[in-house]
Amino acid sequence: MFNYLIRLHLPDRPGALGAVASRIGSVGGDVVSIDILERIDGMVVDELGVGLAGDHLIGLLRDEVLEVDGVSIESLRPVDGALPDRNTELLEVASELFKGHSSVALLEHLTARVRRSLGADFAAALDADDSRVVGSDGELPGAESLNAMALRAMSPPPYPFERDDEVATASMVQADAILIVGRSTPVLRERERQWISIMAEIADHGCQGPT
């Protein structure tokens, strides 16, 4: 079985998701997870975890899904191993709080977990005082870019910046750190940003500040 994440824009109306699932089933695909990522102007952005018998079916799957009226595909990505389970991820991060890790070790664990789960390009925890990287996973952008991202996270509302669809940030008060997550494609949606914030908040309870 080959696993894929397919991100769709569907009309926000009854039956639209069922029609898509039926089309996926018609090519032997199995919908094993559904995440509602965002609702925008009468449309909903859903990400489906789909199992297929082989990658030779991808083209047929795409054609079938696009037959549903009003549906478009934002991205279709293969997944190495099991499909992500966000609820399980939250529980596993919470369990790390009871293992007596140092703050730095916990931040390293957090960045690795977040990056893998979201398929992000990078995740980094920066010291809020001196912008020092205290935990990271993936290939980081330059220090100047990271500092600019951190500044966005610390700016009080009303925000002087437009939202960057490729970057999400979350403040960690106890750790005196900022979690920064970057993914160039597909864009980071509202529920993913909420999930990043929850992960950061859970981990923050186990931190007394990076050392």
N, C-alpha and C positions, 0 to 999 in steps of 0.2 A: 504494500500500500504506500502511495506517495501522498504526502501532505502539502496542502497549499492554503494560503490566506488570500481570499478574494474580497476586495473592498469595493462596495457598490454604492451608487446613488440611486435611491428608489423613491417613487412618489409616496408620500406619507399618507397612505390610504389602506384600508383593510384588503387583504388578499394579495398585495404586491409581493410580500416576502414568500408567501406560499407558492405563488406562481414561479418565482425564481427557484425555490427548493424543488419544485416539480421538474423544472428543466434540468437541474443538476442531476436529479435522480434518473432522468431519461438517458443519460450517458454513463450510468453506473456509478455516479458519484455519491458520496455519503456526507451529509452536512452534520458535523460533530460538534460545532460550537457556533454561537452567534453573539456578537458584541454590537450593541447600538452605540455608535461613537458620537453622533451629533445630529441635531435637527436644525435645518436651515430653510426658511422660506418655503414650506410645504414639501420639502424633501428630507429624507433621512439617509444618513451615511451608516451603513452596516458593514461589519467585517465578518465574513463566514470562514470558519475552518472546515476545509473540505478534504476528504480522502478520495483519491483516485487510484484505479488499478495500474495506471502508467502515465508517463508524461506525454505519450503520444495522443492522449485524449484532451490535452489542454486547448488546442485550437477548436475542437468540437464543443467543449464546455463553454468557451468564450462565445461562440456563435449562438449556442442555445440560450444562454443567459440574456444576450442582447436582443433576442426575439421578444422578450417581455416588454410591453409598452412602457416607455418612460424611464427605463433602466439604463444606466451607463456604468462602465467599469473604471474605477480610479486606479486600481493596481491589482496585480495578480502575482503573488510571490511564493516560491517554494519554501518549505520549512524543513530544516534538518532535524530529524528526530520527531519527538512528540509535539503536537500543537500546544501553544502556551495556554496555561490555565491561570488567569489573573487572581482568582480567589485563593488558589493554592500558593501562589507566589507571596501574597500578603501574609498568609499563615506561616510560611517558612521564614520570612524576614522577621516576623514577630517572635518566632521561636529562638532566633539568634540572640535576642535580648536577654535570654536567660542563661547564656553560656559563658558569661563573664569575659567577653572579648574587650580589648581596648577600643577606644573611640576610633582610632585610625583603622584597626582591623575591621570594625563594623562598617566604616565608610567604604573601605575597599570591597567588602562583601556587597554592600548596597549598590555601588556603581556597576559591579559585574552583573548582579542580578537584574537590575533595571535595563541595562544595555541588551542583555541576551533576550529578555522577555519581550522587549519592544522591537527587536531587530534594529536597534539604533546604531548610528555610526560611532558614537562615543557617549560616555557618561563620566562626569567629573564632579568631585566635591572640592570647592575652593574655600580656604579660610577667609571669612568675611572681613578680617582686619587687614591682611597683607596680600590677599589674592593668591596665596601659595596653594598649589594643588596638594591636597591631603589624601586623595583617593581617586582612582581613575580606571577606566577600562575602555579599550579601543584607541584609535588614532586621534589625538586631540588637535584642535586648531591652535594657532599661535597664541602666545600669552596676551597680546593686545586684543584679539577677538574674544578670548575667554573673559577678560576684564570688562569688555563692553557688555557681554551677556550678563555678567554679575551685576553691573550697574543697573541694567533693566530690572533685575529682580529686586533690587534695593530701593528703586524709585517709588515714592509714595504716590497714590492716586491724587489728582487725575494724571494718568501716565503720559509722559511726553513722547512715547514711542508707539508706533503701530505694532501689533502682535506679529512676531516672527513665526511663521508657520513651521519653520525647520528647527526651532529651539524651544524647549520648555525649561522652566526654572522653578525651584522651590526653596524657601528659606528654612534653615534648621537652627532654631534658637539655642538649644542646649549645646549643640556642637559648634556654635558660632561659625556656621558654614553655609554655603549655598550649593545646592545640587543643580547641575546643568546637564541637560540631555539634548543631543542633537541628532537629527535624522533628516537627510535631504529628500528622501522619497520613500513612501508616500508622506504627505504632510502630517504633522501631529494634530490629532483631533481633540475635541474638548474632553471626552471621557478619558483619553490617554493622559491628558494633562492632570486631570483629577486623580487618576491612579498614581501618577508620579508624585503628586503632593501627598497622597496618603502613605505611600512607601517611605517618603522622606520623614513624615511625621512619626510613623511607627519607629523608624530607626533612630530618630532624634531622641526618643525617650531613653534609649540605651547609651546616650552620649553625654559626657560632661565637658566637652570641648576637645578638639584635636590636640594630640600630644606628639 
